[in-house]
Amino acid sequence: MKASGWHRGTDGIWEKEGRRFSVEVTYGFEEHTPRLVVLKEEAKKAGIELLLQQSDPTAAFKKFLEKNFDVAWMGWSTSIGRVAPGSPAPRRMFVRFKLNDSFASVTDVSKNPGGRRSAERISR
């Protein structure tokens, strides 16, 4: 980063020519907030500012379809908050983010029996 002209600001976030290394994470369900807060704190340690933007699920999904986001955070079949203690919770998370003029996607279903992790790059 330093070789590219970036430096850490007073709050630890990378800056270059007056711009902060800041990324907006759009999501549609309150249940995702606790894990995103943890992710935000970890990103800050790396000098990246995550701006959490929760909206109602319909508005968030519309932004996703229009490709109008920095990072799209989605989940389905998560059973968040509905799993009995000690039960394995099936989980499927999907994160999509802009990378230059392309989009990259990461799917994590590692908590499922026989689950897999995958990442793919999707052209715009």
A tleap script that builds the chain and sets N, CA, C and O, in Angstrom:
source leaprc.protein.ff14SB
mol = sequence {
  NMET LYS ALA SER GLY TRP HIE ARG GLY THR
  ASP GLY ILE TRP GLU LYS GLU GLY ARG ARG
  PHE SER VAL GLU VAL THR TYR GLY PHE GLU
  GLU HIE THR PRO ARG LEU VAL VAL LEU LYS
  GLU GLU ALA LYS LYS ALA GLY ILE GLU LEU
  LEU LEU GLN GLN SER ASP PRO THR ALA ALA
  PHE LYS LYS PHE LEU GLU LYS ASN PHE ASP
  VAL ALA TRP MET GLY TRP SER THR SER ILE
  GLY ARG VAL ALA PRO GLY SER PRO ALA PRO
  ARG ARG MET PHE VAL ARG PHE LYS LEU ASN
  ASP SER PHE ALA SER VAL THR ASP VAL SER
  LYS ASN PRO GLY GLY ARG ARG SER ALA GLU
  ARG ILE SER CARG
}
set mol.1.N position { 0.832 -1.185 0.000 }
set mol.1.CA position { 0.000 0.000 0.000 }
set mol.1.C position { 0.877 1.248 0.000 }
set mol.1.O position { 0.626 2.196 -0.744 }
set mol.2.N position { 1.919 1.237 0.852 }
set mol.2.CA position { 2.783 2.415 0.938 }
set mol.2.C position { 3.463 2.698 -0.387 }
set mol.2.O position { 3.631 3.857 -0.767 }
set mol.3.N position { 3.856 1.640 -1.097 }
set mol.3.CA position { 4.518 1.817 -2.392 }
set mol.3.C position { 3.572 2.440 -3.417 }
set mol.3.O position { 4.021 3.030 -4.399 }
set mol.4.N position { 2.262 2.311 -3.189 }
set mol.4.CA position { 1.262 2.880 -4.088 }
set mol.4.C position { 0.803 4.264 -3.653 }
set mol.4.O position { -0.118 4.825 -4.245 }
set mol.5.N position { 1.442 4.825 -2.613 }
set mol.5.CA position { 1.109 6.170 -2.177 }
set mol.5.C position { 0.104 6.260 -1.045 }
set mol.5.O position { -0.309 7.362 -0.684 }
set mol.6.N position { -0.301 5.136 -0.475 }
set mol.6.CA position { -1.237 5.131 0.647 }
set mol.6.C position { -0.478 5.302 1.954 }
set mol.6.O position { 0.674 4.883 2.071 }
set mol.7.N position { -1.130 5.920 2.938 }
set mol.7.CA position { -0.575 6.025 4.285 }
set mol.7.C position { -1.721 5.890 5.285 }
set mol.7.O position { -2.883 6.121 4.951 }
set mol.8.N position { -1.378 5.515 6.508 }
set mol.8.CA position { -2.393 5.369 7.550 }
set mol.8.C position { -2.745 6.744 8.101 }
set mol.8.O position { -1.862 7.533 8.440 }
set mol.9.N position { -4.049 7.027 8.187 }
set mol.9.CA position { -4.522 8.274 8.779 }
set mol.9.C position { -4.428 8.203 10.295 }
set mol.9.O position { -3.998 7.189 10.847 }
set mol.10.N position { -4.822 9.258 10.958 }
set mol.10.CA position { -4.733 9.314 12.417 }
set mol.10.C position { -5.586 8.245 13.101 }
set mol.10.O position { -5.286 7.839 14.223 }
set mol.11.N position { -6.658 7.783 12.424 }
set mol.11.CA position { -7.505 6.728 12.989 }
set mol.11.C position { -7.116 5.334 12.496 }
set mol.11.O position { -7.797 4.356 12.806 }
set mol.12.N position { -6.018 5.237 11.725 }
set mol.12.CA position { -5.533 3.941 11.273 }
set mol.12.C position { -6.054 3.490 9.918 }
set mol.12.O position { -5.620 2.459 9.403 }
set mol.13.N position { -6.977 4.244 9.332 }
set mol.13.CA position { -7.532 3.880 8.026 }
set mol.13.C position { -6.599 4.384 6.928 }
set mol.13.O position { -6.098 5.507 6.988 }
set mol.14.N position { -6.371 3.530 5.916 }
set mol.14.CA position { -5.523 3.925 4.792 }
set mol.14.C position { -6.129 5.121 4.071 }
set mol.14.O position { -7.345 5.197 3.894 }
set mol.15.N position { -5.269 6.061 3.652 }
set mol.15.CA position { -5.686 7.254 2.918 }
set mol.15.C position { -4.728 7.496 1.764 }
set mol.15.O position { -3.548 7.152 1.829 }
set mol.16.N position { -5.260 8.091 0.712 }
set mol.16.CA position { -4.432 8.471 -0.442 }
set mol.16.C position { -5.111 9.646 -1.130 }
set mol.16.O position { -6.271 9.556 -1.532 }
set mol.17.N position { -4.387 10.734 -1.263 }
set mol.17.CA position { -4.878 11.921 -1.964 }
set mol.17.C position { -6.256 12.356 -1.444 }
set mol.17.O position { -7.139 12.704 -2.228 }
set mol.18.N position { -6.429 12.332 -0.132 }
set mol.18.CA position { -7.681 12.767 0.469 }
set mol.18.C position { -8.798 11.730 0.470 }
set mol.18.O position { -9.887 11.999 0.978 }
set mol.19.N position { -8.545 10.551 -0.091 }
set mol.19.CA position { -9.558 9.487 -0.110 }
set mol.19.C position { -9.235 8.441 0.936 }
set mol.19.O position { -8.074 8.069 1.111 }
set mol.20.N position { -10.256 7.966 1.632 }
set mol.20.CA position { -10.084 6.897 2.619 }
set mol.20.C position { -10.364 5.551 1.953 }
set mol.20.O position { -11.146 5.473 1.006 }
set mol.21.N position { -9.731 4.506 2.447 }
set mol.21.CA position { -10.019 3.147 1.991 }
set mol.21.C position { -11.303 2.734 2.707 }
set mol.21.O position { -11.265 2.119 3.773 }
set mol.22.N position { -12.417 3.076 2.115 }
set mol.22.CA position { -13.720 2.917 2.725 }
set mol.22.C position { -14.632 2.144 1.788 }
set mol.22.O position { -14.695 2.439 0.594 }
set mol.23.N position { -15.339 1.155 2.323 }
set mol.23.CA position { -16.206 0.292 1.525 }
set mol.23.C position { -17.562 0.198 2.220 }
set mol.23.O position { -17.630 -0.029 3.428 }
set mol.24.N position { -18.639 0.372 1.457 }
set mol.24.CA position { -19.986 0.242 2.008 }
set mol.24.C position { -20.464 -1.202 1.848 }
set mol.24.O position { -20.410 -1.764 0.754 }
set mol.25.N position { -20.928 -1.789 2.938 }
set mol.25.CA position { -21.477 -3.146 2.934 }
set mol.25.C position { -22.990 -3.032 3.054 }
set mol.25.O position { -23.498 -2.571 4.076 }
set mol.26.N position { -23.714 -3.449 2.017 }
set mol.26.CA position { -25.169 -3.373 1.986 }
set mol.26.C position { -25.753 -4.729 2.366 }
set mol.26.O position { -25.324 -5.763 1.854 }
set mol.27.N position { -26.734 -4.721 3.267 }
set mol.27.CA position { -27.398 -5.958 3.657 }
set mol.27.C position { -28.836 -5.657 4.045 }
set mol.27.O position { -29.202 -4.506 4.283 }
set mol.28.N position { -29.655 -6.716 4.107 }
set mol.28.CA position { -31.073 -6.483 4.287 }
set mol.28.C position { -31.716 -7.049 5.537 }
set mol.28.O position { -32.915 -6.856 5.738 }
set mol.29.N position { -30.971 -7.738 6.386 }
set mol.29.CA position { -31.587 -8.339 7.561 }
set mol.29.C position { -30.785 -8.004 8.809 }
set mol.29.O position { -29.562 -8.148 8.824 }
set mol.30.N position { -31.467 -7.562 9.844 }
set mol.30.CA position { -30.844 -7.185 11.113 }
set mol.30.C position { -30.023 -8.322 11.704 }
set mol.30.O position { -29.033 -8.074 12.392 }
set mol.31.N position { -30.423 -9.579 11.444 }
set mol.31.CA position { -29.708 -10.729 11.999 }
set mol.31.C position { -28.246 -10.770 11.586 }
set mol.31.O position { -27.438 -11.397 12.270 }
set mol.32.N position { -27.886 -10.124 10.493 }
set mol.32.CA position { -26.495 -10.118 10.034 }
set mol.32.C position { -25.631 -9.078 10.762 }
set mol.32.O position { -24.404 -9.147 10.700 }
set mol.33.N position { -26.255 -8.124 11.445 }
set mol.33.CA position { -25.520 -7.031 12.063 }
set mol.33.C position { -24.416 -7.493 13.013 }
set mol.33.O position { -23.298 -6.988 12.907 }
set mol.34.N position { -24.668 -8.425 13.937 }
set mol.34.CA position { -23.592 -8.803 14.869 }
set mol.34.C position { -22.328 -9.319 14.177 }
set mol.34.O position { -21.222 -8.953 14.574 }
set mol.35.N position { -22.469 -10.156 13.157 }
set mol.35.CA position { -21.268 -10.663 12.477 }
set mol.35.C position { -20.605 -9.575 11.634 }
set mol.35.O position { -19.386 -9.578 11.464 }
set mol.36.N position { -21.398 -8.653 11.111 }
set mol.36.CA position { -20.808 -7.568 10.327 }
set mol.36.C position { -20.069 -6.576 11.219 }
set mol.36.O position { -19.078 -5.984 10.791 }
set mol.37.N position { -20.533 -6.388 12.444 }
set mol.37.CA position { -19.828 -5.514 13.390 }
set mol.37.C position { -18.452 -6.103 13.701 }
set mol.37.O position { -17.463 -5.374 13.772 }
set mol.38.N position { -18.391 -7.408 13.884 }
set mol.38.CA position { -17.096 -8.072 14.110 }
set mol.38.C position { -16.203 -7.907 12.887 }
set mol.38.O position { -15.024 -7.580 13.019 }
set mol.39.N position { -16.758 -8.130 11.697 }
set mol.39.CA position { -15.991 -7.969 10.458 }
set mol.39.C position { -15.486 -6.535 10.314 }
set mol.39.O position { -14.358 -6.310 9.875 }
set mol.40.N position { -16.328 -5.567 10.686 }
set mol.40.CA position { -15.938 -4.152 10.612 }
set mol.40.C position { -14.738 -3.868 11.509 }
set mol.40.O position { -13.802 -3.182 11.097 }
set mol.41.N position { -14.761 -4.395 12.737 }
set mol.41.CA position { -13.642 -4.184 13.662 }
set mol.41.C position { -12.361 -4.852 13.163 }
set mol.41.O position { -11.276 -4.289 13.310 }
set mol.42.N position { -12.474 -6.025 12.584 }
set mol.42.CA position { -11.298 -6.708 12.039 }
set mol.42.C position { -10.749 -5.967 10.820 }
set mol.42.O position { -9.533 -5.858 10.659 }
set mol.43.N position { -11.635 -5.458 9.963 }
set mol.43.CA position { -11.198 -4.693 8.794 }
set mol.43.C position { -10.477 -3.422 9.214 }
set mol.43.O position { -9.509 -3.012 8.574 }
set mol.44.N position { -10.947 -2.798 10.288 }
set mol.44.CA position { -10.313 -1.569 10.775 }
set mol.44.C position { -8.867 -1.830 11.186 }
set mol.44.O position { -7.995 -0.989 10.966 }
set mol.45.N position { -8.613 -2.991 11.781 }
set mol.45.CA position { -7.240 -3.346 12.147 }
set mol.45.C position { -6.335 -3.411 10.926 }
set mol.45.O position { -5.134 -3.158 11.025 }
set mol.46.N position { -6.909 -3.750 9.773 }
set mol.46.CA position { -6.161 -3.822 8.524 }
set mol.46.C position { -6.138 -2.484 7.791 }
set mol.46.O position { -5.536 -2.370 6.723 }
set mol.47.N position { -6.802 -1.459 8.369 }
set mol.47.CA position { -6.797 -0.136 7.757 }
set mol.47.C position { -7.925 0.090 6.767 }
set mol.47.O position { -7.866 1.014 5.955 }
set mol.48.N position { -8.957 -0.751 6.829 }
set mol.48.CA position { -10.094 -0.642 5.912 }
set mol.48.C position { -11.331 -0.242 6.705 }
set mol.48.O position { -11.662 -0.868 7.711 }
set mol.49.N position { -12.004 0.795 6.251 }
set mol.49.CA position { -13.226 1.250 6.898 }
set mol.49.C position { -14.427 0.605 6.214 }
set mol.49.O position { -14.627 0.776 5.011 }
set mol.50.N position { -15.225 -0.137 6.980 }
set mol.50.CA position { -16.458 -0.709 6.460 }
set mol.50.C position { -17.623 0.133 6.963 }
set mol.50.O position { -17.768 0.353 8.165 }
set mol.51.N position { -18.443 0.596 6.044 }
set mol.51.CA position { -19.640 1.360 6.376 }
set mol.51.C position { -20.823 0.413 6.222 }
set mol.51.O position { -21.163 0.023 5.105 }
set mol.52.N position { -21.452 0.042 7.329 }
set mol.52.CA position { -22.556 -0.910 7.306 }
set mol.52.C position { -23.840 -0.187 6.929 }
set mol.52.O position { -24.227 0.786 7.575 }
set mol.53.N position { -24.494 -0.667 5.883 }
set mol.53.CA position { -25.706 -0.031 5.374 }
set mol.53.C position { -26.830 -1.069 5.330 }
set mol.53.O position { -26.982 -1.797 4.349 }
set mol.54.N position { -27.621 -1.124 6.425 }
set mol.54.CA position { -28.759 -2.025 6.424 }
set mol.54.C position { -29.967 -1.299 5.879 }
set mol.54.O position { -30.244 -0.160 6.255 }
set mol.55.N position { -30.679 -1.957 4.998 }
set mol.55.CA position { -31.943 -1.411 4.515 }
set mol.55.C position { -32.958 -2.540 4.545 }
set mol.55.O position { -32.612 -3.679 4.862 }
set mol.56.N position { -34.196 -2.238 4.220 }
set mol.56.CA position { -35.182 -3.313 4.235 }
set mol.56.C position { -34.802 -4.323 3.141 }
set mol.56.O position { -34.190 -3.942 2.143 }
set mol.57.N position { -35.153 -5.592 3.315 }
set mol.57.CA position { -34.707 -6.637 2.389 }
set mol.57.C position { -35.037 -6.367 0.921 }
set mol.57.O position { -34.232 -6.668 0.041 }
set mol.58.N position { -36.207 -5.806 0.654 }
set mol.58.CA position { -36.592 -5.535 -0.729 }
set mol.58.C position { -35.683 -4.481 -1.354 }
set mol.58.O position { -35.223 -4.644 -2.484 }
set mol.59.N position { -35.428 -3.414 -0.627 }
set mol.59.CA position { -34.556 -2.349 -1.142 }
set mol.59.C position { -33.131 -2.853 -1.323 }
set mol.59.O position { -32.476 -2.516 -2.310 }
set mol.60.N position { -32.642 -3.660 -0.380 }
set mol.60.CA position { -31.287 -4.209 -0.501 }
set mol.60.C position { -31.195 -5.105 -1.730 }
set mol.60.O position { -30.245 -4.993 -2.505 }
set mol.61.N position { -32.171 -5.993 -1.916 }
set mol.61.CA position { -32.134 -6.909 -3.058 }
set mol.61.C position { -32.215 -6.136 -4.370 }
set mol.61.O position { -31.579 -6.520 -5.351 }
set mol.62.N position { -32.986 -5.056 -4.401 }
set mol.62.CA position { -33.064 -4.219 -5.604 }
set mol.62.C position { -31.687 -3.638 -5.936 }
set mol.62.O position { -31.277 -3.628 -7.097 }
set mol.63.N position { -30.968 -3.150 -4.902 }
set mol.63.CA position { -29.611 -2.633 -5.124 }
set mol.63.C position { -28.698 -3.729 -5.686 }
set mol.63.O position { -27.881 -3.478 -6.572 }
set mol.64.N position { -28.853 -4.954 -5.153 }
set mol.64.CA position { -28.029 -6.064 -5.616 }
set mol.64.C position { -28.302 -6.357 -7.089 }
set mol.64.O position { -27.371 -6.542 -7.874 }
set mol.65.N position { -29.578 -6.397 -7.460 }
set mol.65.CA position { -29.935 -6.682 -8.849 }
set mol.65.C position { -29.436 -5.601 -9.796 }
set mol.65.O position { -29.059 -5.886 -10.933 }
set mol.66.N position { -29.437 -4.362 -9.323 }
set mol.66.CA position { -28.967 -3.235 -10.139 }
set mol.66.C position { -27.451 -3.092 -10.110 }
set mol.66.O position { -26.897 -2.204 -10.759 }
set mol.67.N position { -26.774 -3.964 -9.358 }
set mol.67.CA position { -25.318 -3.908 -9.181 }
set mol.67.C position { -24.889 -2.538 -8.663 }
set mol.67.O position { -23.886 -1.975 -9.103 }
set mol.68.N position { -25.666 -2.019 -7.726 }
set mol.68.CA position { -25.434 -0.700 -7.151 }
set mol.68.C position { -24.938 -0.850 -5.709 }
set mol.68.O position { -25.636 -0.483 -4.764 }
set mol.69.N position { -23.731 -1.392 -5.551 }
set mol.69.CA position { -23.186 -1.647 -4.225 }
set mol.69.C position { -21.676 -1.795 -4.312 }
set mol.69.O position { -21.122 -2.058 -5.379 }
set mol.70.N position { -21.014 -1.619 -3.159 }
set mol.70.CA position { -19.597 -1.971 -3.053 }
set mol.70.C position { -19.489 -3.442 -2.668 }
set mol.70.O position { -18.812 -4.228 -3.331 }
set mol.71.N position { -20.176 -3.799 -1.570 }
set mol.71.CA position { -20.221 -5.192 -1.097 }
set mol.71.C position { -21.668 -5.533 -0.795 }
set mol.71.O position { -22.348 -4.793 -0.085 }
set mol.72.N position { -22.142 -6.651 -1.330 }
set mol.72.CA position { -23.491 -7.143 -1.044 }
set mol.72.C position { -23.362 -8.330 -0.108 }
set mol.72.O position { -22.670 -9.300 -0.416 }
set mol.73.N position { -24.027 -8.253 1.033 }
set mol.73.CA position { -23.972 -9.335 2.024 }
set mol.73.C position { -25.356 -9.955 2.109 }
set mol.73.O position { -26.331 -9.289 2.456 }
set mol.74.N position { -25.429 -11.256 1.783 }
set mol.74.CA position { -26.714 -11.958 1.787 }
set mol.74.C position { -26.566 -13.288 2.492 }
set mol.74.O position { -25.459 -13.809 2.624 }
set mol.75.N position { -27.657 -13.828 2.936 }
set mol.75.CA position { -27.675 -15.164 3.501 }
set mol.75.C position { -29.047 -15.771 3.324 }
set mol.75.O position { -30.051 -15.060 3.347 }
set mol.76.N position { -29.098 -17.049 3.151 }
set mol.76.CA position { -30.378 -17.729 3.074 }
set mol.76.C position { -30.205 -19.118 3.675 }
set mol.76.O position { -29.086 -19.626 3.756 }
set mol.77.N position { -31.284 -19.721 4.087 }
set mol.77.CA position { -31.264 -21.011 4.785 }
set mol.77.C position { -30.346 -20.949 5.991 }
set mol.77.O position { -29.669 -21.924 6.316 }
set mol.78.N position { -30.324 -19.797 6.656 }
set mol.78.CA position { -29.390 -19.629 7.756 }
set mol.78.C position { -29.942 -20.096 9.089 }
set mol.78.O position { -29.172 -20.434 9.988 }
set mol.79.N position { -31.231 -20.123 9.234 }
set mol.79.CA position { -31.857 -20.464 10.518 }
set mol.79.C position { -31.296 -19.601 11.640 }
set mol.79.O position { -31.206 -20.056 12.780 }
set mol.80.N position { -30.923 -18.376 11.339 }
set mol.80.CA position { -30.348 -17.484 12.346 }
set mol.80.C position { -31.363 -17.281 13.462 }
set mol.80.O position { -32.508 -16.899 13.218 }
set mol.81.N position { -30.928 -17.543 14.685 }
set mol.81.CA position { -31.771 -17.320 15.838 }
set mol.81.C position { -32.892 -18.331 16.008 }
set mol.81.O position { -33.737 -18.163 16.888 }
set mol.82.N position { -32.923 -19.368 15.198 }
set mol.82.CA position { -34.009 -20.334 15.277 }
set mol.82.C position { -33.512 -21.763 15.487 }
set mol.82.O position { -34.279 -22.712 15.328 }
set mol.83.N position { -32.267 -21.922 15.835 }
set mol.83.CA position { -31.682 -23.252 15.978 }
set mol.83.C position { -31.616 -23.619 17.452 }
set mol.83.O position { -31.204 -22.810 18.284 }
set mol.84.N position { -32.022 -24.838 17.769 }
set mol.84.CA position { -31.955 -25.299 19.153 }
set mol.84.C position { -30.497 -25.399 19.583 }
set mol.84.O position { -29.647 -25.801 18.789 }
set mol.85.N position { -30.194 -25.040 20.832 }
set mol.85.CA position { -28.813 -25.142 21.318 }
set mol.85.C position { -28.249 -26.539 21.092 }
set mol.85.O position { -28.914 -27.536 21.371 }
set mol.86.N position { -27.031 -26.606 20.591 }
set mol.86.CA position { -26.359 -27.875 20.336 }
set mol.86.C position { -26.663 -28.475 18.974 }
set mol.86.O position { -26.021 -29.447 18.577 }
set mol.87.N position { -27.630 -27.918 18.247 }
set mol.87.CA position { -27.962 -28.447 16.927 }
set mol.87.C position { -27.042 -27.841 15.882 }
set mol.87.O position { -26.712 -26.657 15.951 }
set mol.88.N position { -26.624 -28.653 14.907 }
set mol.88.CA position { -25.836 -28.069 13.822 }
set mol.88.C position { -26.730 -27.163 12.983 }
set mol.88.O position { -27.834 -27.554 12.604 }
set mol.89.N position { -26.265 -25.981 12.699 }
set mol.89.CA position { -27.062 -25.016 11.955 }
set mol.89.C position { -26.636 -24.992 10.498 }
set mol.89.O position { -25.510 -24.593 10.201 }
set mol.90.N position { -27.503 -25.408 9.579 }
set mol.90.CA position { -27.162 -25.252 8.163 }
set mol.90.C position { -26.969 -23.777 7.871 }
set mol.90.O position { -27.711 -22.935 8.376 }
set mol.91.N position { -25.989 -23.470 7.070 }
set mol.91.CA position { -25.704 -22.061 6.800 }
set mol.91.C position { -25.271 -21.913 5.354 }
set mol.91.O position { -24.525 -22.737 4.825 }
set mol.92.N position { -25.736 -20.879 4.739 }
set mol.92.CA position { -25.268 -20.540 3.405 }
set mol.92.C position { -25.135 -19.035 3.365 }
set mol.92.O position { -26.125 -18.313 3.483 }
set mol.93.N position { -23.924 -18.565 3.201 }
set mol.93.CA position { -23.668 -17.129 3.120 }
set mol.93.C position { -23.188 -16.825 1.708 }
set mol.93.O position { -22.497 -17.635 1.090 }
set mol.94.N position { -23.551 -15.675 1.211 }
set mol.94.CA position { -23.151 -15.255 -0.119 }
set mol.94.C position { -22.715 -13.812 -0.026 }
set mol.94.O position { -23.482 -12.954 0.412 }
set mol.95.N position { -21.505 -13.540 -0.429 }
set mol.95.CA position { -20.979 -12.180 -0.406 }
set mol.95.C position { -20.536 -11.847 -1.819 }
set mol.95.O position { -19.829 -12.631 -2.451 }
set mol.96.N position { -20.940 -10.706 -2.309 }
set mol.96.CA position { -20.567 -10.289 -3.659 }
set mol.96.C position { -19.978 -8.891 -3.555 }
set mol.96.O position { -20.529 -8.029 -2.870 }
set mol.97.N position { -18.857 -8.664 -4.234 }
set mol.97.CA position { -18.231 -7.353 -4.152 }
set mol.97.C position { -17.680 -6.933 -5.496 }
set mol.97.O position { -17.320 -7.764 -6.330 }
set mol.98.N position { -17.622 -5.622 -5.691 }
set mol.98.CA position { -17.063 -5.068 -6.917 }
set mol.98.C position { -15.550 -5.175 -6.860 }
set mol.98.O position { -14.938 -4.927 -5.821 }
set mol.99.N position { -14.959 -5.541 -7.967 }
set mol.99.CA position { -13.517 -5.616 -8.096 }
set mol.99.C position { -13.187 -5.025 -9.454 }
set mol.99.O position { -13.287 -5.700 -10.479 }
set mol.100.N position { -12.790 -3.748 -9.454 }
set mol.100.CA position { -12.608 -2.997 -10.687 }
set mol.100.C position { -13.937 -2.983 -11.439 }
set mol.100.O position { -14.936 -2.520 -10.890 }
set mol.101.N position { -13.979 -3.475 -12.675 }
set mol.101.CA position { -15.233 -3.484 -13.430 }
set mol.101.C position { -15.876 -4.863 -13.457 }
set mol.101.O position { -16.752 -5.127 -14.281 }
set mol.102.N position { -15.451 -5.733 -12.570 }
set mol.102.CA position { -16.018 -7.075 -12.487 }
set mol.102.C position { -16.638 -7.258 -11.105 }
set mol.102.O position { -16.511 -6.404 -10.227 }
set mol.103.N position { -17.289 -8.358 -10.942 }
set mol.103.CA position { -17.826 -8.717 -9.640 }
set mol.103.C position { -17.239 -10.052 -9.241 }
set mol.103.O position { -17.070 -10.934 -10.084 }
set mol.104.N position { -16.928 -10.213 -7.976 }
set mol.104.CA position { -16.446 -11.484 -7.455 }
set mol.104.C position { -17.447 -11.948 -6.415 }
set mol.104.O position { -18.027 -11.136 -5.694 }
set mol.105.N position { -17.647 -13.244 -6.340 }
set mol.105.CA position { -18.604 -13.805 -5.395 }
set mol.105.C position { -17.926 -14.869 -4.552 }
set mol.105.O position { -17.064 -15.604 -5.035 }
set mol.106.N position { -18.315 -14.944 -3.308 }
set mol.106.CA position { -17.816 -15.983 -2.414 }
set mol.106.C position { -19.026 -16.615 -1.744 }
set mol.106.O position { -19.853 -15.920 -1.154 }
set mol.107.N position { -19.124 -17.926 -1.837 }
set mol.107.CA position { -20.189 -18.667 -1.174 }
set mol.107.C position { -19.557 -19.543 -0.124 }
set mol.107.O position { -18.575 -20.233 -0.399 }
set mol.108.N position { -20.102 -19.529 1.073 }
set mol.108.CA position { -19.575 -20.348 2.163 }
set mol.108.C position { -20.719 -21.171 2.726 }
set mol.108.O position { -21.636 -20.632 3.344 }
set mol.109.N position { -20.663 -22.468 2.512 }
set mol.109.CA position { -21.660 -23.360 3.090 }
set mol.109.C position { -20.945 -24.426 3.914 }
set mol.109.O position { -21.399 -25.567 3.999 }
set mol.110.N position { -19.829 -24.043 4.515 }
set mol.110.CA position { -18.967 -24.984 5.206 }
set mol.110.C position { -19.599 -25.617 6.433 }
set mol.110.O position { -19.126 -26.656 6.893 }
set mol.111.N position { -20.658 -25.021 6.979 }
set mol.111.CA position { -21.296 -25.590 8.164 }
set mol.111.C position { -22.247 -26.729 7.797 }
set mol.111.O position { -22.666 -27.483 8.675 }
set mol.112.N position { -22.588 -26.864 6.533 }
set mol.112.CA position { -23.489 -27.932 6.120 }
set mol.112.C position { -22.746 -29.256 6.040 }
set mol.112.O position { -21.557 -29.276 5.720 }
set mol.113.N position { -23.429 -30.368 6.326 }
set mol.113.CA position { -22.766 -31.670 6.127 }
set mol.113.C position { -22.331 -31.780 4.670 }
set mol.113.O position { -23.122 -31.544 3.757 }
set mol.114.N position { -21.093 -32.132 4.466 }
set mol.114.CA position { -20.570 -32.214 3.100 }
set mol.114.C position { -20.466 -30.857 2.447 }
set mol.114.O position { -20.392 -30.757 1.222 }
set mol.115.N position { -20.460 -29.793 3.267 }
set mol.115.CA position { -20.449 -28.420 2.748 }
set mol.115.C position { -19.193 -28.121 1.953 }
set mol.115.O position { -18.210 -28.861 2.010 }
set mol.116.N position { -19.241 -27.039 1.221 }
set mol.116.CA position { -18.121 -26.636 0.388 }
set mol.116.C position { -17.945 -25.131 0.487 }
set mol.116.O position { -18.857 -24.398 0.871 }
set mol.117.N position { -16.776 -24.702 0.138 }
set mol.117.CA position { -16.523 -23.270 -0.002 }
set mol.117.C position { -16.143 -23.050 -1.450 }
set mol.117.O position { -15.423 -23.859 -2.035 }
set mol.118.N position { -16.607 -21.993 -2.017 }
set mol.118.CA position { -16.260 -21.725 -3.397 }
set mol.118.C position { -16.146 -20.227 -3.606 }
set mol.118.O position { -16.741 -19.431 -2.879 }
set mol.119.N position { -15.390 -19.871 -4.585 }
set mol.119.CA position { -15.270 -18.467 -4.987 }
set mol.119.C position { -15.231 -18.436 -6.491 }
set mol.119.O position { -14.597 -19.287 -7.116 }
set mol.120.N position { -15.887 -17.483 -7.073 }
set mol.120.CA position { -15.856 -17.372 -8.520 }
set mol.120.C position { -15.829 -15.901 -8.905 }
set mol.120.O position { -16.322 -15.044 -8.171 }
set mol.121.N position { -15.253 -15.626 -10.050 }
set mol.121.CA position { -15.216 -14.270 -10.564 }
set mol.121.C position { -16.251 -14.195 -11.673 }
set mol.121.O position { -16.262 -15.024 -12.583 }
set mol.122.N position { -17.113 -13.201 -11.592 }
set mol.122.CA position { -18.194 -13.042 -12.555 }
set mol.122.C position { -17.960 -11.746 -13.302 }
set mol.122.O position { -17.824 -10.688 -12.688 }
set mol.123.N position { -17.913 -11.819 -14.621 }
set mol.123.CA position { -17.742 -10.603 -15.408 }
set mol.123.C position { -19.004 -9.770 -15.338 }
set mol.123.O position { -20.104 -10.290 -15.150 }
set mol.124.N position { -18.829 -8.495 -15.489 }
set mol.124.CA position { -19.963 -7.569 -15.423 }
set mol.124.C position { -20.829 -7.724 -16.636 }
set mol.124.O position { -21.837 -7.030 -16.767 }
savepdb mol mol.pdb
quit
